[in-house]
């Protein structure tokens, strides 16, 4: 059985974490890898139902995702997390629990996020109608040393995905000829 690893996407709401996570999963499955995606919104609905958006609740949510990704990775699965995970300390705590962990900062300007936001949540947060909104009225602590930074307001999806696959190959998490290692 191949050794699994955790691919951890972090970034603001609407930056493209879920999009990239699903594109990466598709690409890795095409290489016959076992992959599971833990999307932040889905986890909140199924695993963290009832949690709010206080710092404590956000930390609990991220620790739960970290626990599940670690279980999957230990069992030969490529575990992909796509959750805002706004606090550096908890992301670093999760990293320490994993043998193989790659943090991907999905970076995007606030202006672009507001333009992309079909639900209008950023505008509502900027107008003070939504409290505890990460990146507006609640902090987002950028990673200090992520393995990869993807700038979705400057790169196409294809460019971002190619950068990601190249980085995974460079770390020897997947081989250049296909499967993960």
Z-matrix of the N, CA and C atoms (Angstrom, degrees):
N
C 1 1.452
C 2 1.523 1 109.20
N 3 1.317 2 115.67 1 134.30
C 4 1.459 3 120.85 2 177.10
C 5 1.518 4 110.14 3 -69.62
N 6 1.321 5 114.00 4 153.18
C 7 1.451 6 119.90 5 177.44
C 8 1.525 7 109.17 6 -80.71
N 9 1.318 8 116.53 7 134.00
C 10 1.450 9 120.59 8 178.52
C 11 1.523 10 111.30 9 -85.02
N 12 1.300 11 115.22 10 177.73
C 13 1.457 12 121.63 11 175.44
C 14 1.512 13 108.73 12 -156.84
N 15 1.327 14 115.38 13 169.18
C 16 1.458 15 120.59 14 178.93
C 17 1.524 16 109.27 15 -112.13
N 18 1.300 17 114.10 16 130.82
C 19 1.460 18 123.69 17 176.41
C 20 1.525 19 105.41 18 -111.54
N 21 1.340 20 116.78 19 111.09
C 22 1.460 21 122.51 20 -169.91
C 23 1.527 22 110.06 21 -111.80
N 24 1.334 23 115.99 22 106.45
C 25 1.462 24 121.63 23 176.33
C 26 1.522 25 108.88 24 -88.56
N 27 1.329 26 117.09 25 127.94
C 28 1.454 27 122.56 26 175.95
C 29 1.520 28 108.82 27 -130.51
N 30 1.311 29 115.83 28 148.84
C 31 1.461 30 120.90 29 179.85
C 32 1.513 31 109.43 30 160.26
N 33 1.301 32 115.76 31 173.18
C 34 1.460 33 121.22 32 -177.15
C 35 1.531 34 112.16 33 -68.55
N 36 1.319 35 115.16 34 161.89
C 37 1.458 36 121.90 35 176.71
C 38 1.526 37 109.61 36 -58.69
N 39 1.334 38 115.92 37 130.03
C 40 1.457 39 120.60 38 178.71
C 41 1.510 40 115.45 39 85.60
N 42 1.340 41 117.16 40 1.65
C 43 1.469 42 120.06 41 -177.67
C 44 1.529 43 112.64 42 -72.63
N 45 1.338 44 117.11 43 -22.70
C 46 1.462 45 120.37 44 179.59
C 47 1.516 46 114.41 45 118.18
N 48 1.331 47 117.56 46 14.48
C 49 1.469 48 120.87 47 -178.65
C 50 1.525 49 112.11 48 -59.52
N 51 1.320 50 116.56 49 -52.09
C 52 1.470 51 120.28 50 -177.70
C 53 1.516 52 111.41 51 -65.16
N 54 1.317 53 116.61 52 -40.94
C 55 1.469 54 120.67 53 178.51
C 56 1.520 55 110.04 54 -58.68
N 57 1.332 56 116.63 55 -50.28
C 58 1.470 57 120.57 56 -179.71
C 59 1.525 58 111.69 57 -66.02
N 60 1.326 59 116.80 58 -39.34
C 61 1.463 60 120.10 59 179.54
C 62 1.526 61 110.30 60 -60.32
N 63 1.318 62 116.67 61 -44.14
C 64 1.464 63 120.04 62 -179.27
C 65 1.524 64 112.32 63 -70.91
N 66 1.336 65 117.58 64 -36.56
C 67 1.468 66 120.40 65 175.47
C 68 1.527 67 110.64 66 -64.81
N 69 1.337 68 115.93 67 -42.66
C 70 1.468 69 120.56 68 178.89
C 71 1.528 70 110.21 69 -63.70
N 72 1.329 71 116.53 70 -43.13
C 73 1.464 72 120.33 71 179.78
C 74 1.527 73 110.55 72 -60.06
N 75 1.314 74 116.32 73 -44.16
C 76 1.470 75 121.33 74 179.01
C 77 1.527 76 110.76 75 -60.73
N 78 1.329 77 116.06 76 -45.77
C 79 1.463 78 121.61 77 -179.37
C 80 1.540 79 110.76 78 -63.68
N 81 1.337 80 116.20 79 -42.60
C 82 1.460 81 120.57 80 -178.79
C 83 1.534 82 111.77 81 -70.61
N 84 1.316 83 116.72 82 -37.28
C 85 1.473 84 119.73 83 176.22
C 86 1.528 85 110.80 84 -64.36
N 87 1.332 86 116.41 85 -34.34
C 88 1.467 87 120.23 86 177.13
C 89 1.534 88 110.40 87 -64.25
N 90 1.333 89 116.65 88 -22.33
C 91 1.465 90 122.25 89 176.16
C 92 1.525 91 111.01 90 -92.46
N 93 1.319 92 116.22 91 13.74
C 94 1.461 93 123.82 92 178.44
C 95 1.524 94 113.45 93 66.18
N 96 1.330 95 117.02 94 31.33
C 97 1.457 96 122.04 95 175.74
C 98 1.527 97 109.55 96 -91.47
N 99 1.314 98 114.97 97 148.49
C 100 1.470 99 120.64 98 173.12
C 101 1.524 100 107.41 99 -86.10
N 102 1.334 101 116.76 100 122.91
C 103 1.458 102 122.28 101 -172.69
C 104 1.518 103 110.64 102 -135.58
N 105 1.322 104 116.28 103 139.33
C 106 1.461 105 122.19 104 170.92
C 107 1.522 106 108.13 105 -131.27
N 108 1.338 107 115.87 106 137.03
C 109 1.463 108 121.62 107 178.46
C 110 1.525 109 108.56 108 -109.05
N 111 1.319 110 115.64 109 127.98
C 112 1.455 111 121.44 110 173.17
C 113 1.524 112 107.08 111 -108.57
N 114 1.318 113 115.04 112 100.59
C 115 1.457 114 121.06 113 -179.21
C 116 1.526 115 108.73 114 -85.78
N 117 1.318 116 116.59 115 136.01
C 118 1.459 117 121.68 116 -176.61
C 119 1.512 118 113.99 117 -53.50
N 120 1.330 119 117.52 118 -44.09
C 121 1.468 120 120.88 119 -179.46
C 122 1.529 121 111.19 120 -66.36
N 123 1.329 122 117.05 121 -41.80
C 124 1.464 123 120.62 122 179.51
C 125 1.526 124 111.63 123 -67.01
N 126 1.339 125 116.27 124 -38.96
C 127 1.462 126 120.27 125 179.25
C 128 1.529 127 109.56 126 -64.00
N 129 1.317 128 117.07 127 -42.13
C 130 1.472 129 120.63 128 179.10
C 131 1.529 130 110.77 129 -61.69
N 132 1.322 131 117.54 130 -34.35
C 133 1.459 132 121.36 131 -179.85
C 134 1.527 133 111.55 132 -75.35
N 135 1.321 134 118.34 133 -37.74
C 136 1.462 135 122.09 134 -171.07
C 137 1.526 136 115.55 135 -105.95
N 138 1.312 137 118.12 136 -39.56
C 139 1.461 138 121.55 137 -173.61
C 140 1.530 139 112.29 138 -104.33
N 141 1.305 140 116.73 139 -27.89
C 142 1.468 141 121.12 140 -175.06
C 143 1.522 142 112.31 141 -122.54
N 144 1.310 143 116.57 142 29.16
C 145 1.469 144 121.42 143 179.14
C 146 1.526 145 108.83 144 -56.48
N 147 1.313 146 115.65 145 136.12
C 148 1.462 147 119.93 146 178.82
C 149 1.517 148 114.21 147 95.58
N 150 1.321 149 116.96 148 -14.30
C 151 1.462 150 119.03 149 176.69
C 152 1.522 151 109.28 150 -78.87
N 153 1.312 152 115.40 151 143.38
C 154 1.462 153 120.67 152 177.13
C 155 1.519 154 110.82 153 -95.73
N 156 1.322 155 115.48 154 -150.36
C 157 1.456 156 120.14 155 -176.19
C 158 1.527 157 112.47 156 -121.49
N 159 1.333 158 115.97 157 23.29
C 160 1.467 159 119.48 158 172.29
C 161 1.527 160 107.52 159 -69.91
N 162 1.313 161 116.88 160 164.41
C 163 1.460 162 119.99 161 178.31
C 164 1.530 163 110.16 162 -58.08
N 165 1.324 164 117.08 163 -44.31
C 166 1.468 165 121.03 164 -179.36
C 167 1.529 166 111.49 165 -60.86
N 168 1.339 167 117.36 166 -45.22
C 169 1.458 168 120.31 167 179.75
C 170 1.522 169 111.71 168 -66.53
N 171 1.317 170 117.44 169 -38.89
C 172 1.464 171 120.41 170 177.38
C 173 1.532 172 110.26 171 -62.91
N 174 1.336 173 115.95 172 -42.62
C 175 1.470 174 120.02 173 179.20
C 176 1.530 175 111.27 174 -62.61
N 177 1.329 176 117.12 175 -42.61
C 178 1.468 177 121.42 176 177.91
C 179 1.530 178 109.59 177 -59.92
N 180 1.316 179 116.84 178 -45.28
C 181 1.466 180 121.71 179 -179.86
C 182 1.529 181 111.07 180 -58.89
N 183 1.325 182 116.89 181 -47.07
C 184 1.472 183 120.83 182 -178.35
C 185 1.528 184 110.46 183 -67.31
N 186 1.319 185 117.30 184 -38.56
C 187 1.473 186 119.47 185 176.98
C 188 1.533 187 110.67 186 -62.89
N 189 1.324 188 117.34 187 -38.26
C 190 1.466 189 120.40 188 177.70
C 191 1.523 190 110.68 189 -64.05
N 192 1.322 191 116.51 190 -45.34
C 193 1.464 192 119.93 191 178.14
C 194 1.527 193 109.75 192 -61.17
N 195 1.331 194 116.36 193 -43.12
C 196 1.461 195 120.65 194 178.66
C 197 1.519 196 112.53 195 -60.66
N 198 1.321 197 116.57 196 -40.43
C 199 1.466 198 121.20 197 178.79
C 200 1.530 199 110.68 198 -62.39
N 201 1.333 200 115.88 199 -46.83
C 202 1.465 201 119.81 200 -178.72
C 203 1.532 202 111.01 201 -66.97
N 204 1.327 203 117.73 202 -42.78
C 205 1.470 204 118.89 203 179.42
C 206 1.526 205 110.72 204 -62.79
N 207 1.311 206 117.07 205 -36.82
C 208 1.461 207 120.30 206 178.35
C 209 1.529 208 110.77 207 -65.20
N 210 1.329 209 117.36 208 -43.15
C 211 1.470 210 120.55 209 176.94
C 212 1.531 211 110.77 210 -58.96
N 213 1.318 212 115.61 211 -46.33
C 214 1.467 213 119.79 212 -179.78
C 215 1.529 214 110.93 213 -62.57
N 216 1.325 215 116.71 214 -48.61
C 217 1.469 216 120.99 215 -177.55
C 218 1.526 217 111.24 216 -61.22
N 219 1.337 218 116.72 217 -40.22
C 220 1.473 219 120.58 218 178.52
C 221 1.516 220 111.69 219 -62.76
N 222 1.325 221 116.70 220 -20.95
C 223 1.459 222 121.26 221 -178.33
C 224 1.527 223 112.29 222 -106.85
N 225 1.330 224 116.07 223 26.83
C 226 1.453 225 120.99 224 170.70
C 227 1.518 226 116.05 225 83.08
N 228 1.318 227 116.94 226 11.72
C 229 1.460 228 121.22 227 -178.53
C 230 1.526 229 109.35 228 -101.05
N 231 1.316 230 116.25 229 144.84
C 232 1.460 231 120.54 230 169.24
C 233 1.523 232 105.30 231 -84.17
N 234 1.318 233 115.73 232 110.85
C 235 1.464 234 122.08 233 -177.43
C 236 1.522 235 108.34 234 -97.61
N 237 1.319 236 115.93 235 121.43
C 238 1.461 237 120.92 236 -177.94
C 239 1.523 238 108.69 237 -112.89
N 240 1.328 239 115.84 238 122.83
C 241 1.457 240 121.39 239 176.44
C 242 1.525 241 108.72 240 -107.24
N 243 1.325 242 115.57 241 131.98
C 244 1.464 243 121.40 242 174.94
C 245 1.524 244 107.25 243 -127.30
N 246 1.324 245 115.55 244 86.86
C 247 1.465 246 121.79 245 -178.13
C 248 1.526 247 107.92 246 -140.80
N 249 1.307 248 116.62 247 146.68
C 250 1.466 249 120.45 248 -177.99
C 251 1.523 250 110.48 249 -51.28
N 252 1.324 251 117.76 250 -46.14
C 253 1.476 252 124.17 251 -177.65
C 254 1.524 253 111.00 252 40.57
N 255 1.334 254 116.37 253 71.28
C 256 1.460 255 120.92 254 -168.73
C 257 1.523 256 116.53 255 -72.78
N 258 1.326 257 118.07 256 -20.31
C 259 1.463 258 119.16 257 -172.00
C 260 1.529 259 112.24 258 -105.56
N 261 1.304 260 115.38 259 123.45
C 262 1.458 261 124.02 260 -175.86
C 263 1.523 262 112.40 261 -57.82
N 264 1.328 263 117.39 262 -42.79
C 265 1.468 264 120.70 263 -176.43
C 266 1.527 265 111.48 264 -59.29
N 267 1.322 266 116.97 265 -43.79
C 268 1.463 267 120.02 266 -178.89
C 269 1.531 268 110.80 267 -71.63
N 270 1.346 269 116.90 268 -38.06
C 271 1.478 270 118.65 269 175.76
C 272 1.530 271 109.94 270 -60.85
N 273 1.333 272 116.75 271 -42.80
C 274 1.463 273 120.08 272 179.44
C 275 1.531 274 111.37 273 -66.38
N 276 1.319 275 116.65 274 -36.04
C 277 1.469 276 121.56 275 176.39
C 278 1.532 277 110.13 276 -61.81
N 279 1.321 278 115.71 277 -45.64
C 280 1.468 279 120.84 278 178.35
C 281 1.527 280 109.87 279 -62.31
N 282 1.315 281 117.30 280 -44.40
C 283 1.472 282 122.02 281 179.06
C 284 1.531 283 110.84 282 -54.20
N 285 1.328 284 116.91 283 -42.76
C 286 1.464 285 121.62 284 -176.89
C 287 1.523 286 112.50 285 -63.74
N 288 1.318 287 117.55 286 -23.26
C 289 1.462 288 121.78 287 -178.57
C 290 1.530 289 112.52 288 -82.56
N 291 1.323 290 116.50 289 -10.25
C 292 1.461 291 121.20 290 -174.83
C 293 1.523 292 111.90 291 -107.25
N 294 1.303 293 114.72 292 142.93
C 295 1.467 294 120.48 293 176.59
C 296 1.534 295 110.21 294 -75.57
N 297 1.326 296 116.18 295 -45.92
C 298 1.471 297 121.66 296 179.07
C 299 1.522 298 107.94 297 -125.75
N 300 1.336 299 115.74 298 117.61
C 301 1.462 300 121.85 299 -171.74
C 302 1.521 301 108.48 300 -142.80
N 303 1.313 302 115.81 301 131.03
C 304 1.463 303 120.35 302 176.96
C 305 1.520 304 108.47 303 -126.05
N 306 1.332 305 115.91 304 117.27
C 307 1.458 306 121.50 305 177.89
C 308 1.518 307 109.49 306 -92.88
N 309 1.330 308 115.05 307 127.80
C 310 1.459 309 121.60 308 179.36
C 311 1.524 310 107.56 309 -118.54
N 312 1.326 311 115.53 310 115.43
C 313 1.454 312 120.72 311 177.45
C 314 1.518 313 108.09 312 -87.91
N 315 1.323 314 115.77 313 112.61
C 316 1.457 315 121.79 314 178.49
C 317 1.527 316 105.97 315 -92.74
N 318 1.313 317 114.36 316 100.92
C 319 1.463 318 122.39 317 -170.84
C 320 1.525 319 110.30 318 -100.45
N 321 1.340 320 114.97 319 140.01
C 322 1.458 321 120.18 320 179.81
C 323 1.529 322 107.59 321 -157.26
N 324 1.311 323 116.84 322 140.49
C 325 1.457 324 120.15 323 -179.00
C 326 1.521 325 111.05 324 -68.69
N 327 1.324 326 116.31 325 150.43
C 328 1.457 327 121.47 326 178.39
C 329 1.526 328 110.77 327 -59.38
N 330 1.324 329 116.81 328 -39.28
C 331 1.471 330 120.67 329 179.30
C 332 1.531 331 110.73 330 -58.07
N 333 1.332 332 117.00 331 -46.29
C 334 1.466 333 121.05 332 179.32
C 335 1.524 334 110.89 333 -66.21
N 336 1.336 335 117.26 334 -39.22
C 337 1.464 336 120.65 335 179.33
C 338 1.530 337 110.57 336 -61.97
N 339 1.328 338 116.73 337 -41.29
C 340 1.464 339 120.94 338 178.25
C 341 1.529 340 109.68 339 -64.25
N 342 1.332 341 116.87 340 -41.99
C 343 1.471 342 121.33 341 179.69
C 344 1.526 343 111.73 342 -65.02
N 345 1.331 344 117.62 343 -37.50
C 346 1.469 345 122.76 344 -177.92
C 347 1.521 346 113.12 345 -77.25
N 348 1.321 347 117.49 346 -21.41
C 349 1.458 348 123.35 347 -167.49
C 350 1.525 349 112.51 348 -71.77
N 351 1.330 350 115.89 349 95.93
C 352 1.469 351 120.65 350 -177.55
C 353 1.532 352 112.50 351 -69.73
N 354 1.337 353 117.54 352 -25.57
C 355 1.464 354 120.93 353 -179.96
C 356 1.535 355 112.22 354 -84.80
N 357 1.331 356 116.63 355 -12.28
C 358 1.467 357 119.59 356 179.65
C 359 1.520 358 114.24 357 74.22
N 360 1.320 359 117.03 358 18.35
C 361 1.467 360 120.41 359 -177.32
C 362 1.526 361 112.79 360 -66.94
N 363 1.328 362 117.14 361 -39.74
C 364 1.466 363 119.63 362 179.18
C 365 1.530 364 110.64 363 -62.54
N 366 1.316 365 116.59 364 -43.98
C 367 1.466 366 119.77 365 -179.99
C 368 1.523 367 110.36 366 -62.70
N 369 1.334 368 116.65 367 -41.84
C 370 1.462 369 120.32 368 177.56
C 371 1.525 370 110.70 369 -62.42
N 372 1.336 371 116.48 370 -41.57
C 373 1.470 372 120.21 371 178.82
C 374 1.527 373 110.69 372 -66.05
N 375 1.325 374 116.41 373 -42.08
C 376 1.469 375 120.28 374 178.09
C 377 1.526 376 111.55 375 -64.36
N 378 1.325 377 117.12 376 -30.42
C 379 1.466 378 122.15 377 177.88
C 380 1.529 379 112.46 378 -84.00
N 381 1.345 380 116.97 379 -1.71
C 382 1.459 381 120.66 380 179.60
C 383 1.511 382 114.61 381 82.85
N 384 1.328 383 117.65 382 10.88
C 385 1.466 384 121.55 383 -178.74
C 386 1.525 385 111.99 384 -82.91
N 387 1.334 386 118.01 385 -21.04
C 388 1.461 387 123.03 386 177.43
C 389 1.527 388 107.26 387 -122.80
N 390 1.337 389 115.77 388 126.74
C 391 1.460 390 118.69 389 177.20
C 392 1.525 391 109.56 390 -97.68
N 393 1.299 392 116.66 391 166.95
C 394 1.470 393 123.44 392 179.49
C 395 1.525 394 112.73 393 53.37
N 396 1.321 395 116.87 394 41.43
C 397 1.463 396 120.71 395 178.85
C 398 1.530 397 108.37 396 -97.20
N 399 1.316 398 115.46 397 115.35
C 400 1.466 399 121.36 398 -175.24
C 401 1.522 400 111.34 399 -57.25
N 402 1.322 401 114.69 400 130.32
C 403 1.457 402 121.22 401 178.50
C 404 1.512 403 113.45 402 92.43
N 405 1.348 404 116.59 403 -12.74
C 406 1.460 405 120.86 404 178.06
C 407 1.531 406 109.10 405 -120.01
N 408 1.336 407 116.51 406 -69.35
C 409 1.464 408 121.01 407 -178.60
C 410 1.532 409 112.69 408 -107.81
N 411 1.298 410 117.37 409 0.55
C 412 1.458 411 123.89 410 176.11
C 413 1.528 412 107.13 411 -133.77
N 414 1.328 413 117.76 412 146.58
C 415 1.467 414 118.65 413 -174.76
C 416 1.526 415 114.55 414 -73.21
N 417 1.323 416 114.50 415 151.91
C 418 1.458 417 122.44 416 165.60
C 419 1.521 418 105.51 417 -126.94
N 420 1.323 419 116.13 418 120.37
C 421 1.458 420 121.30 419 -178.79
C 422 1.526 421 108.75 420 -97.12
N 423 1.322 422 115.50 421 109.02
C 424 1.459 423 120.60 422 -178.89
C 425 1.527 424 110.03 423 -61.05
N 426 1.325 425 116.73 424 144.00
C 427 1.470 426 119.53 425 175.61
C 428 1.536 427 110.33 426 -61.52
N 429 1.316 428 116.14 427 142.63
C 430 1.466 429 120.16 428 179.35
C 431 1.524 430 111.70 429 -83.32
N 432 1.331 431 116.84 430 -37.53
C 433 1.466 432 121.08 431 -176.78
C 434 1.521 433 112.48 432 -139.01
N 435 1.322 434 117.93 433 58.61
C 436 1.466 435 117.88 434 178.39
C 437 1.520 436 110.13 435 -67.96
N 438 1.310 437 116.24 436 153.16
C 439 1.460 438 119.74 437 176.68
C 440 1.526 439 111.04 438 -66.56
N 441 1.337 440 116.43 439 -25.94
C 442 1.458 441 119.88 440 -177.96
C 443 1.524 442 110.00 441 -151.22
N 444 1.331 443 115.94 442 139.67
C 445 1.464 444 122.25 443 171.59
C 446 1.523 445 106.91 444 -115.41
N 447 1.320 446 114.91 445 126.03
C 448 1.464 447 120.98 446 176.98
C 449 1.519 448 106.80 447 -115.94
N 450 1.319 449 116.81 448 125.57
C 451 1.463 450 121.33 449 -178.34
C 452 1.524 451 108.96 450 -105.79
N 453 1.327 452 114.90 451 96.89
C 454 1.459 453 119.65 452 -172.55
C 455 1.526 454 113.45 453 -73.19
N 456 1.318 455 117.55 454 -11.67
C 457 1.465 456 119.51 455 175.11
C 458 1.529 457 111.51 456 -89.65
N 459 1.332 458 116.29 457 -1.89
C 460 1.471 459 120.93 458 -179.68
C 461 1.521 460 113.70 459 -125.60
N 462 1.325 461 116.15 460 -13.56
C 463 1.466 462 120.98 461 -176.56
C 464 1.524 463 109.51 462 -122.13
N 465 1.310 464 115.43 463 150.60
C 466 1.468 465 119.57 464 172.65
C 467 1.529 466 108.14 465 -76.85
N 468 1.310 467 116.20 466 164.85
C 469 1.466 468 120.73 467 176.34
C 470 1.520 469 110.18 468 -57.65
N 471 1.320 470 115.84 469 -41.87
C 472 1.470 471 120.62 470 -178.59
C 473 1.530 472 111.00 471 -64.07
N 474 1.347 473 116.90 472 -41.91
C 475 1.469 474 120.17 473 178.34
C 476 1.530 475 110.62 474 -64.45
N 477 1.323 476 116.07 475 -43.54
C 478 1.467 477 120.29 476 179.73
C 479 1.522 478 111.37 477 -62.92
N 480 1.323 479 116.48 478 -44.55
C 481 1.464 480 120.51 479 179.24
C 482 1.527 481 111.20 480 -63.87
N 483 1.315 482 117.35 481 -41.63
C 484 1.474 483 120.92 482 178.48
C 485 1.534 484 110.42 483 -62.64
N 486 1.340 485 117.69 484 -41.98
C 487 1.472 486 121.62 485 176.74
C 488 1.519 487 110.87 486 -60.13
N 489 1.324 488 115.80 487 -41.69
C 490 1.460 489 121.23 488 -178.88
C 491 1.531 490 110.93 489 -64.70
N 492 1.314 491 116.97 490 -48.98
C 493 1.471 492 120.78 491 -179.37
C 494 1.525 493 110.54 492 -61.73
N 495 1.323 494 117.10 493 -42.53
C 496 1.469 495 121.41 494 177.54
C 497 1.524 496 110.86 495 -60.26
N 498 1.339 497 116.70 496 -42.28
C 499 1.469 498 120.48 497 179.14
C 500 1.522 499 111.43 498 -65.15
N 501 1.324 500 117.62 499 -40.96
C 502 1.467 501 121.13 500 177.35
C 503 1.526 502 110.96 501 -62.77
N 504 1.324 503 116.30 502 -39.52
C 505 1.471 504 120.63 503 176.83
C 506 1.527 505 110.73 504 -66.90
N 507 1.325 506 117.29 505 -41.42
C 508 1.474 507 121.48 506 -179.79
C 509 1.524 508 112.03 507 -63.03
N 510 1.329 509 116.16 508 -34.86
C 511 1.461 510 120.64 509 177.97
C 512 1.536 511 111.96 510 -81.33
N 513 1.337 512 116.62 511 -2.87
C 514 1.463 513 123.29 512 -175.62
C 515 1.525 514 112.65 513 62.06
N 516 1.328 515 116.67 514 29.81
C 517 1.464 516 121.09 515 173.92
C 518 1.518 517 109.84 516 -80.83
N 519 1.326 518 116.59 517 -30.51
C 520 1.460 519 122.64 518 171.60
C 521 1.522 520 106.74 519 -132.78
N 522 1.321 521 115.54 520 152.66
C 523 1.462 522 118.44 521 179.39
C 524 1.523 523 109.53 522 -87.15
N 525 1.291 524 115.29 523 158.89
C 526 1.467 525 120.31 524 -179.01
C 527 1.530 526 111.61 525 -67.66
N 528 1.318 527 115.87 526 -21.39
C 529 1.457 528 119.48 527 -178.02
C 530 1.525 529 114.17 528 -97.73
N 531 1.327 530 116.67 529 5.11
C 532 1.457 531 115.23 530 176.93
C 533 1.503 532 115.82 531 148.86
N 534 1.305 533 116.83 532 -99.30
C 535 1.467 534 122.96 533 -167.78
C 536 1.523 535 113.15 534 -65.24
N 537 1.349 536 114.22 535 163.87
C 538 1.461 537 117.72 536 174.46
C 539 1.519 538 109.52 537 -82.42
N 540 1.315 539 115.51 538 161.74
C 541 1.461 540 121.24 539 -169.78
C 542 1.510 541 113.31 540 -98.53
